[in-house]
């Protein structure tokens, strides 16, 4: 609702003058003291419906009323049923309660909605546009909300309340006009994010860095000071559970996941990160300037522990697992670092590494074995005798991943430890490599890595 610049028409004064003293706090309502008459429109009289000021009636039933609005929305605007349940019970319900409080403030004071409330309506509409909801559904939601509020506030009206009902009706129509104007403007903002010049400048800078072209001019347009280095992250983002929920629009759930991820990333990096992301993943460049005397873990100057925590926080906000390959580079080295980060991500994904940030040092053996060579093929061939015995190969992988602990392997595969021992003996008999002999473990590990790389190459 943006129409706060339009001239305000003072509704007619009701016949009955309600009390002008402070309103008692309604049960479950706003505990703040209502503004004094000096903060009201001159000569404003709060509409009294059924013997109770209308603002108190709205605030006293705010939870019930918000639930009724959301229920009406789901019943009469089917597209809203595609939203994730957590959004309906969380964000949408909170937004509705905020709108009811703002409406009660206007009923109490006769003043237009505050500018921050109009900004919130605009931002909410922009999010709906990003999620792909049609504009008519977004506008109808505001009509429905005020319709439900009207019915709630007037259901105990008495015969002598006509003037108050007219005043309340005119006020609600003003509110609807303002809300529809703000929502329409916000929706257009959400549909055309590329119109944001700062965003376009940031994308231009990212493109110049990846292309290896001069970036000073692009950095100036984006309002950035080029850092000494960038942490280049290639991401793979898993599905949020809402994307797989029956009845939920997966596109809406995916865009909400991405928005939460980017918002947390912006917060953690003070909006300095450059991103090219989709709900499935993409590329992130996080600037850094090396601190004096980096330790051995940060030999390239990048603050990896901080970056690891940043990625983990963004993944939690998104509600989805995130796997990342990472490399550090100066601005001129970004193209090569991006290629390396992607290769590290591919290796980490192929070898079942857990979610989180992985650098080349974390996957050195696997990375080397993914490079085609005669040695890789021969190492992979060492496990060829296990091809037709899938349970043996799975047992071997689990046993190595569990630190060669037979009880861990038994629990992971739901087997008796004696069965694990039998399988390990079979592996040794078929391949000549004994998983229980320390001298054979490095060779077995390399063979598994080489086999995974060979299968990945064939699949690719």
ZITAWO-V543862 format. One record per backbone hydrogen bond with DSSP energy under -1.0 kcal/mol. CO is the residue of the C=O (numbers start at 0). NH is the residue of the N-H. Records with the same first field share a line. If there is no record, write none. Layout:
CO = NH / NH
//
This chain:
1 = 3
2 = 5
25 = 28
35 = 38
36 = 39
40 = 43
46 = 53
48 = 51
51 = 48
52 = 56
53 = 57
54 = 58
55 = 59
58 = 61
60 = 64
61 = 65
62 = 66
63 = 67
64 = 68
65 = 69
66 = 70
67 = 71
68 = 72
69 = 73
70 = 74
71 = 75
72 = 76
76 = 79
77 = 80
78 = 81
79 = 82
81 = 248
83 = 87
84 = 88
85 = 89
86 = 91
89 = 93
90 = 94
91 = 95
92 = 96
93 = 97
94 = 98
95 = 99
96 = 100
97 = 101
98 = 102
99 = 103
100 = 104
101 = 105
102 = 106
103 = 107
104 = 108
105 = 109
108 = 40
113 = 117
114 = 118
115 = 119
116 = 120
117 = 121
118 = 122
119 = 123
120 = 124
121 = 125
122 = 126
123 = 127
124 = 128
125 = 129
126 = 130
127 = 132
128 = 131
133 = 137
134 = 138
135 = 139
136 = 140
138 = 142
139 = 143
140 = 144
141 = 145
142 = 146
143 = 147
144 = 148
145 = 149
146 = 150
147 = 151
148 = 152
149 = 153
153 = 156
157 = 160
160 = 164
161 = 165
162 = 166
163 = 167
164 = 168
165 = 169
166 = 170
167 = 171
168 = 172
169 = 173
170 = 174
171 = 175
172 = 176
173 = 177
174 = 178
175 = 179
176 = 180
177 = 1 / 181
178 = 182
179 = 183
180 = 184
181 = 185
182 = 186
183 = 187
184 = 188
185 = 189
186 = 190
187 = 191
191 = 194
192 = 195
195 = 199
196 = 200
197 = 201
198 = 202
199 = 203
200 = 204
201 = 205
202 = 206
203 = 207
204 = 208
205 = 209
206 = 210
207 = 212
214 = 218
215 = 219
216 = 220
217 = 221
218 = 223
228 = 287
229 = 328
230 = 285
231 = 326
232 = 283
233 = 324
234 = 281
235 = 322
239 = 242
240 = 243
241 = 244
244 = 247
248 = 252
249 = 253
250 = 254
251 = 255
252 = 256
253 = 257
254 = 258
255 = 259
256 = 260
257 = 261
258 = 262
259 = 263
260 = 264
261 = 265
262 = 266
263 = 267
264 = 268
265 = 270
268 = 271
273 = 284
275 = 282
277 = 280
279 = 236
280 = 277
281 = 234
282 = 275
283 = 232
284 = 273
285 = 230
287 = 228
294 = 297
297 = 300
301 = 303
302 = 306
303 = 307
304 = 308
305 = 309
306 = 310
307 = 311
308 = 312
309 = 313
310 = 314
311 = 315
312 = 316
313 = 317
314 = 318 / 319
320 = 237
321 = 355
322 = 235
323 = 357
324 = 233
326 = 231
328 = 229
329 = 332
330 = 333
332 = 336
333 = 337
334 = 338
335 = 339
336 = 340
337 = 341
338 = 342
339 = 343
340 = 344
341 = 345
342 = 346
343 = 347
344 = 348
345 = 349
346 = 350
347 = 352
348 = 351
355 = 323
357 = 325
358 = 361
359 = 362
362 = 366
363 = 367
364 = 368
367 = 370
372 = 376
373 = 377
374 = 378
375 = 379
376 = 380
378 = 381
379 = 382
380 = 383
382 = 385
383 = 386
385 = 388
388 = 391 / 392
389 = 393
390 = 394
391 = 395
392 = 396
393 = 397
394 = 398
395 = 399
396 = 400
397 = 401
398 = 403
399 = 402
404 = 408
405 = 409
406 = 410
407 = 411
408 = 412
409 = 414
415 = 418 / 419
416 = 420
417 = 421
418 = 422
419 = 423
420 = 424
421 = 425
422 = 426
423 = 427
424 = 428
425 = 429
426 = 430
427 = 431
433 = 436
436 = 439
439 = 443
440 = 444
441 = 445
442 = 446
443 = 447
444 = 448
445 = 449
446 = 450
447 = 451
448 = 452
449 = 453
450 = 454
451 = 455
452 = 456
453 = 457
454 = 458
455 = 459
//
